[in-house]
Each structure stands twice: as structure tokens, then as C-alpha cells.
Amino acid sequence: AAHLVDQLLTLARLDPAQGARRTGSADVAAIAREVASTHVQAAIDRGLELSVDAPASVIVAAEPALTEILLRNLVDNAVRYSAGRGREVRIVVEDGAAPLLRVIDDGPGVSPQERARLGERFHRPEGTAETGSGLGLSIVRRIAEIYGATVTFDASPGGRGLSVTVRFPAVDA
């Protein structure tokens, strides 16, 4: 119940009616390492290896706190939903014209039909055994929207698992 209330409050704070686009600058590579360090024990407890593949620094136009919430939701989902059916969760950060953040698991994956609905508030894929409210990915989508980033859901490389990619707009030089 506390987790649900926390997620509902987060969504309320991110409500589009709250005003203009937020500004800021976040090192998504550093945030990836921090989020991984806070989730490593949960991954180990569930029989998963959690790794980060990132350069020293990748700066995106986003507030660090919201970027951390976005990534924390993605990693939490990957660890919870691939446990017992996968071996690893990887966080990948790439620099470039449009920096990206990707969370990849080798769990059971999500059908293409269900992937199209991921991020809808309160939607949970059929047959999901894990408990949850169906709000985590809607929070991810809303934070991405605030910063002009895109979120895509695909099968992981090799066709097993889920790969979630957040592509941030280019940072003005």
C-alpha cells in the first residue's frame, strides 16, 4: 500500500498541468551506477546478475532526481519480473547525438501486443505473478515526456526478455 501511495504521489507531481517543461542536467552514467548499487542485493536474492555498461559520464537535459526515479522503476521491474526465469539484468548507457539509457533483461519477455500497452496507467500484462500497481512504467513514460525523451519496448537481443530504451534529445553544446 505504501508503494502504491508513493507511486500515485509521484504521478501527481508529474501531472502535465503542473506547468512548463523542467530543466536541469543529469549524469545518467553516474545515476546508472548508483541505481545498480541500490538494487544489487535484490538482484542477487532473486538469482540475477546486475551489471552496468556505461562510459565515465553521459550528460542529459533532465533533473537528476527524476532521472533516478525513471531508472529505478525500470531496474526494479526488470529485477522483479525476470527473477527465476532469467539470469541477468543489464543497464546500458550510450553517449552520442541522442544519448540513451537501456535496461535489458533475459527473463520471459512481453508479447508484442502487451508491449504496445506498457506504460498505460494501472495496466499489468496478463499472467503476471508479481504484485504491483501498474504505475511504474507510466511514471517512466511521464518523466521521459517531460524531457522530450522517447521510450521504446522491444524484445531483448536474442529474442528473450525485454529491452526498454529511453532516448534523450541531444544536449545543446
C-alpha positions as a printed Julia matrix, in Angstrom:
173×3 Matrix{Float64}:
  0.0     0.0     0.0
  2.84    2.39    0.84
  4.49    1.71   -2.53
  1.2     2.4    -4.34
  0.71    5.69   -2.48
  4.29    6.71   -3.27
  3.76    5.98   -6.97
  0.46    7.86   -7.05
  2.08   10.87   -5.4
  4.95   10.73   -7.91
  2.48   10.7   -10.81
  0.56   13.61   -9.3
  3.77   15.64   -9.05
  4.46   14.87  -12.71
  1.0    15.93  -13.86
  1.21   17.86  -17.14
 -0.99   20.56  -15.62
  1.85   21.36  -13.21
  3.4    23.68  -15.78
  6.26   24.01  -18.18
  9.0    21.61  -19.07
 11.5    21.17  -16.29
 15.15   21.91  -16.8
 18.33   20.51  -15.41
 21.32   18.43  -16.24
 21.97   14.88  -15.1
 24.87   12.48  -15.47
 22.89    9.4   -16.47
 26.01    7.18  -16.3
 26.6     8.1   -12.65
 22.91    7.63  -11.89
 23.01    4.19  -13.53
 25.87    3.11  -11.28
 24.07    4.47   -8.19
 20.76    2.76   -9.03
 22.59   -0.51   -9.73
 24.32   -0.32   -6.34
 20.96    0.06   -4.58
 19.41   -2.88   -6.5
 22.32   -5.32   -6.49
 21.2    -7.18   -3.35
 17.64   -7.59   -4.66
 19.1    -8.98   -7.89
 21.36  -11.41   -6.02
 18.44  -12.5    -3.81
 16.5   -13.32   -6.98
 19.37  -15.19   -8.65
 20.24  -12.44  -11.13
 23.43  -10.68  -12.09
 23.03   -6.9   -12.36
 25.6    -5.03  -14.44
 26.22   -1.55  -15.81
 27.84   -0.81  -19.16
 28.45    2.94  -19.29
 31.17    5.45  -20.08
 32.52    7.63  -17.29
 29.91   10.34  -17.87
 26.9    11.0   -20.11
 25.06   14.27  -19.56
 21.38   14.6   -20.47
 19.0    17.54  -20.15
 16.96   16.28  -17.19
 16.77   16.71  -13.45
 18.91   14.12  -11.63
 16.16   13.2    -9.14
 13.6    12.46  -11.86
 16.18   10.6   -13.95
 16.89    8.43  -10.92
 13.16    7.72  -10.41
 12.85    6.77  -14.09
 15.8     4.36  -13.95
 14.86    2.97  -10.55
 11.43    1.99  -11.91
 12.98    0.29  -14.95
 15.55   -1.66  -12.93
 13.02   -2.62  -10.27
 10.68   -4.02  -12.95
 13.49   -5.9   -14.7
 14.7    -7.49  -11.45
 11.22   -8.41  -10.24
  9.78   -9.73  -13.49
 12.79  -11.68  -14.76
 13.62  -13.34  -11.41
 13.53  -17.11  -11.6
 13.24  -17.02  -15.37
 16.34  -15.07  -16.33
 19.98  -14.76  -15.4
 20.85  -11.11  -15.8
 19.73   -7.51  -15.95
 21.96   -5.02  -17.76
 21.88   -1.24  -17.64
 23.46    0.26  -20.74
 24.22    3.96  -21.19
 25.43    5.28  -24.54
 26.64    8.76  -25.4
 26.11   10.34  -28.77
 23.95   12.8   -30.66
 20.94   11.41  -28.76
 22.15    9.79  -25.51
 20.33    6.65  -24.48
 19.65    4.58  -21.44
 18.65    0.94  -21.88
 17.61   -1.7   -19.34
 17.79   -5.24  -20.72
 16.74   -8.48  -19.08
 16.71  -12.07  -20.27
 13.52  -13.04  -18.47
 10.29  -14.26  -20.04
  9.74  -11.08  -22.05
  6.5    -9.43  -23.06
  4.47  -10.2   -26.18
  4.36   -7.53  -28.91
  0.66   -6.97  -28.17
  1.38   -6.37  -24.48
  4.46   -4.21  -25.23
  2.14   -1.78  -27.06
  0.24   -1.26  -23.79
  3.23   -0.96  -21.43
  3.21    2.4   -19.73
 -0.57    2.72  -19.55
 -1.63    3.59  -16.01
 -2.69    0.54  -13.99
 -2.05   -1.85  -16.9
 -0.4    -5.12  -15.95
  0.37   -7.79  -18.56
 -1.76  -10.95  -18.46
 -0.36  -13.78  -16.37
  1.89  -11.56  -14.24
  2.62  -13.32  -10.95
  4.44  -10.38   -9.33
  2.45   -7.89   -7.3
  2.33   -4.3    -8.4
  0.07   -1.41   -9.3
  0.87   -0.99  -12.98
  2.15    2.55  -12.41
  5.95    2.18  -12.66
  6.16    2.31  -16.44
  3.6     5.11  -16.66
  5.9     7.11  -14.37
  8.81    6.28  -16.71
  6.81    7.46  -19.74
  5.73   10.69  -18.0
  9.26   11.61  -16.92
 10.55   10.9   -20.44
  7.76   13.08  -21.88
  8.72   15.98  -19.61
 12.22   16.0   -21.1
 11.33   15.22  -24.7
 12.77   11.7   -24.45
 11.24    8.63  -26.11
 10.61    5.24  -24.51
 10.54    2.06  -26.59
  9.88   -1.52  -25.54
 11.43   -4.34  -27.59
 12.46   -7.94  -27.22
 15.97   -8.25  -25.83
 18.77   -9.2   -28.18
 18.46  -12.91  -28.79
 14.65  -12.65  -28.66
 14.29  -13.48  -24.96
 13.45  -10.91  -22.32
 12.61   -7.22  -22.53
 14.68   -4.24  -23.58
 13.47   -0.78  -22.59
 15.22    2.14  -24.25
 14.97    5.78  -23.2
 16.46    8.05  -25.86
 17.11   11.6   -24.67
 17.25   14.58  -27.04
 20.66   15.92  -27.94
 22.17   18.23  -25.33
 22.84   21.69  -26.76
 26.53   22.45  -26.83
